[in-house]
Amino acid sequence: MRALLLFGLLPLGLMLAGCVPVTLDNDPPVDFKRWQAVYVAPIPGADADSEREFVEGLRADSGFKTVTTDGGARVDAVLYVTVDVSESYDDEDDEYEYTATARVRLESALDGRVIDSTEVNDDGGSRSGAVDDALDEVVQHYLRAYRL
């Protein structure tokens, strides 16, 4: 009986004690109930494909109910993003590396006050790859609230 307890139930008890529930959640940087519709201004430093993918990403994953590139649309907020890319040469790997920095400012469409601002950086093996990765980081910044 003692052997059963020692070699059977004790390891089982230790395994169960090690199972701690994990909760993943996201608290968005803005109140998406208040700021439901956003106009995405043209993005200096991004090509048309990168800009289109960025807008599609916001539509699919952000907490904004409406994401538009129509400057005449009725919106609550305006999202300004500027992307700068720096290039460096890696002697060791004999290749160029690119770092994209996206500066983000979300403003009220009513009075222009800043609702949110952030800056993200991402690296890539190509200029367009670094830009796309940085813009993906911005989409992640505006993910809708979730709790898993």
C-alpha positions as CSV (number, residue, x, y, z in Angstrom):
1,M,0.0,0.0,0.0
2,R,2.8,2.4,0.9
3,A,4.5,1.6,-2.4
4,L,1.3,2.4,-4.3
5,L,1.1,5.7,-2.6
6,L,4.8,6.5,-3.1
7,F,5.0,5.4,-6.8
8,G,1.5,6.0,-8.0
9,L,-0.4,8.7,-6.2
10,L,2.5,10.9,-5.3
11,P,3.8,11.5,-8.9
12,L,0.2,12.0,-10.0
13,G,-0.3,14.6,-7.3
14,L,2.9,16.4,-8.2
15,M,1.9,16.5,-11.9
16,L,-1.5,17.9,-11.0
17,A,0.0,20.5,-8.7
18,G,2.2,21.6,-11.7
19,C,-0.8,22.3,-13.9
20,V,-1.6,26.0,-13.3
21,P,-4.2,27.6,-15.5
22,V,-2.9,30.2,-17.8
23,T,-4.9,33.2,-18.9
24,L,-4.0,35.2,-22.0
25,D,-5.6,38.6,-22.4
26,N,-5.3,41.8,-24.2
27,D,-6.3,45.2,-22.9
28,P,-6.4,47.5,-26.0
29,P,-4.7,50.9,-25.9
30,V,-8.0,52.7,-26.8
31,D,-11.7,52.4,-26.0
32,F,-13.0,50.8,-29.2
33,K,-16.6,51.5,-28.0
34,R,-15.8,55.2,-28.2
35,W,-13.4,55.1,-31.2
36,Q,-15.3,52.7,-33.6
37,A,-14.5,54.2,-37.1
38,V,-11.0,55.1,-38.2
39,Y,-9.6,56.7,-41.3
40,V,-6.1,55.4,-42.2
41,A,-4.1,58.3,-43.8
42,P,-1.6,57.5,-46.6
43,I,1.5,56.0,-45.1
44,P,4.8,57.8,-46.0
45,G,7.5,55.1,-46.4
46,A,5.2,52.3,-47.3
47,D,4.4,51.1,-50.8
48,A,0.8,50.6,-52.0
49,D,0.9,46.8,-51.3
50,S,2.2,47.2,-47.8
51,E,-0.4,49.9,-47.1
52,R,-3.2,47.7,-48.5
53,E,-2.1,44.7,-46.4
54,F,-2.0,47.0,-43.3
55,V,-5.5,48.2,-43.8
56,E,-6.8,44.7,-44.4
57,G,-5.0,43.6,-41.2
58,L,-6.7,46.3,-39.2
59,R,-10.1,45.4,-40.7
60,A,-9.6,41.7,-39.8
61,D,-7.9,41.9,-36.4
62,S,-8.3,45.4,-34.8
63,G,-11.0,46.5,-32.5
64,F,-12.1,49.2,-34.9
65,K,-15.6,48.5,-36.3
66,T,-14.8,50.4,-39.5
67,V,-11.4,51.0,-41.1
68,T,-11.4,53.2,-44.2
69,T,-9.0,54.9,-46.6
70,D,-11.7,57.2,-47.8
71,G,-10.8,60.7,-46.6
72,G,-14.5,61.8,-46.9
73,A,-15.9,59.0,-44.7
74,R,-17.5,59.8,-41.4
75,V,-15.0,58.6,-38.7
76,D,-14.3,59.0,-35.1
77,A,-10.5,58.9,-35.4
78,V,-7.6,59.3,-37.9
79,L,-4.6,57.0,-37.8
80,Y,-1.3,58.5,-39.0
81,V,1.6,56.1,-39.6
82,T,5.0,57.1,-40.9
83,V,7.6,54.4,-41.7
84,D,11.3,55.0,-41.9
85,V,13.8,52.3,-43.0
86,S,17.5,52.1,-42.2
87,E,19.9,49.9,-44.0
88,S,23.0,48.3,-42.6
89,Y,25.6,45.9,-43.9
90,D,26.5,42.8,-41.9
91,D,30.1,41.9,-42.7
92,E,29.8,38.6,-40.9
93,D,26.8,37.4,-42.9
94,D,27.8,39.4,-46.0
95,E,24.2,40.8,-46.4
96,Y,22.2,43.9,-45.9
97,E,19.8,44.1,-43.0
98,Y,16.8,46.6,-42.8
99,T,15.2,48.1,-39.8
100,A,11.8,49.7,-40.2
101,T,10.5,52.1,-37.6
102,A,6.8,52.9,-37.6
103,R,5.7,56.0,-35.7
104,V,2.0,55.9,-35.0
105,R,-0.5,58.6,-33.9
106,L,-4.2,58.1,-33.5
107,E,-6.1,61.4,-33.3
108,S,-9.7,62.4,-32.7
109,A,-11.4,63.3,-36.0
110,L,-13.4,65.9,-34.1
111,D,-10.7,68.0,-32.4
112,G,-7.4,66.5,-33.4
113,R,-6.3,65.6,-29.9
114,V,-4.0,62.6,-29.6
115,I,-5.8,59.5,-28.4
116,D,-2.8,57.1,-28.7
117,S,0.7,57.1,-30.0
118,T,3.4,54.5,-30.2
119,E,6.5,53.6,-32.1
120,V,7.5,50.1,-33.2
121,N,10.6,48.6,-34.8
122,D,11.1,45.5,-36.8
123,D,13.9,44.0,-38.8
124,G,13.9,42.1,-42.1
125,G,16.0,40.8,-44.9
126,S,14.5,43.2,-47.3
127,R,13.2,46.7,-47.2
128,S,9.6,45.7,-48.0
129,G,9.8,42.8,-45.5
130,A,10.9,45.1,-42.7
131,V,8.1,47.6,-43.5
132,D,5.5,44.8,-43.6
133,D,6.7,43.4,-40.3
134,A,6.6,46.9,-38.6
135,L,3.1,47.5,-39.9
136,D,2.0,44.1,-38.6
137,E,3.3,45.2,-35.2
138,V,1.0,48.2,-35.4
139,V,-2.0,46.0,-36.2
140,Q,-1.1,43.9,-33.1
141,H,-1.0,47.1,-31.1
142,Y,-4.7,47.7,-32.0
143,L,-6.0,44.2,-31.5
144,R,-9.5,43.9,-30.1
145,A,-9.8,42.9,-26.5
146,Y,-9.7,39.2,-25.8
147,R,-9.4,36.8,-22.8
148,L,-8.5,33.2,-23.3
